[in-house]
Amino acid sequence: MDERWRVARRILVIRLDNLGDVLLATPAIRAIRRALPRARIVLLASPAGAQVAGLNPDLDDVIVYRAPWMDPDRVLPQDPSREHAVIAALRRQGFDGAIIFTSYHQSALPAAYLCYLAGIPLRHAASIDGPGSLLTSRHVHPPRPLHEVERGLDLVAGLGIPPHGSDLVLVPRPSDREAMMELVEPLRRGGRPVIAIHAGCSCPSRTIPPGQLAAIADALSRELGAEIIWTGTAHEVGLIEGIRAGLAHPGQSVAGQTDLSRLAALLAECDVALTANTGPMHVAAAVKTPVAVLFALTNPPHAWHPWGVPFRLLNRSVPCAICYQRVCPRQQECLREVTTAEVVEAIAALLEARKTSRGGLP
């Protein structure tokens, strides 16, 4: 490791997009923590990503920042005072170095410029653009396809930091683990499996059609004897109640009642989670719960599939795959053409594998 990084005591790690992306960076953040055990490590994250505050023992603090280059809906007003404020906040903390995590289709240079203006002397990121002096060390990833976890670990390896395992890091509060255990255990009567369904997604093109979810939930209850717990944000309560209203067995909803810690604790108690390609998919993986994913082909599955747990990705190959569209112009064929029977079969296989790994216990 470069001696300048070896003696660094105040490290800023940056991941400015979504919660799932922050979770996928946690193995690399753990590697930094193990390599620099005396350093203060602070995460700069979006409001969604900043939910990990207090739930990751490798982080000392989290700074919240909504970056205009991470604004797909273009809702942020032009307000340079926002950037001036975050630059001043970073400057006050006197960071020795910044490590900027990005996906392969994102540029690290806006964040690098932010750090440059904040006077952070060491700035490390992967970049295929010409960074000039914005970066003090420029990393180039290997040409083979990488999962986002692998990409993060490869980035810090460029500084001479070895991996320390590859598990995602998310630690729910003990009180939430206890509360969610008390919620789930009564549902297991007669060995019934408990399946969490996360109905919503911040990206419309990746959101599972409600009618499709209703058919799947009914089939899971009827064919697998499953108890369903619906999860979602406060904004998704109406969506979930609309789905549940037409079900023979509506299950239980905790939509709008869980922060990230309680959601993670709940998913840890469930046997399988069913989600779209969205943050809770990675939350489930972080707490080692198998995941069935109706994975819209807006993004490459090899880079964002659930990490470190058994999973099944369900979709249909379409000509427009890997479109990165937020609103699908083609009626979501990659999701809608997946049959209910396929989803039930995938979840049944995950349940059986989980049962086997537990030595036959439900």
Secondary structure, DSSP 8 states (H G I E B T S, - for coil): --HHHHT--EEEEEE-S-HHHHHHHHHHHHHHHHHSTTSEEEEEE-TTGGGGTTS-TT-SEEEE---GGG-TT--S---HHHHHHHHHHHHHHT-SEEEE---TTS-SHHHHHHHHHTT-SEEEEE-SS--TTS-SEEE---SS---HHHHHHHHHHTTT-------------HHHHHHHHHHHGGGGGGG--EEEEE---SSGGGS--HHHHHHHHHHHHHHH--EEEEE--GGGHHHHHHHHTT-SS--EE-TTS--HHHHHHHHHHSSEEEEESSHHHHHHHHTT--EEEE--TTS-HHHHS--SS-EEEE----TT-S---SS-SSTTHHHHTS-HHHHHHHHHHHHHHHHHHTTS--
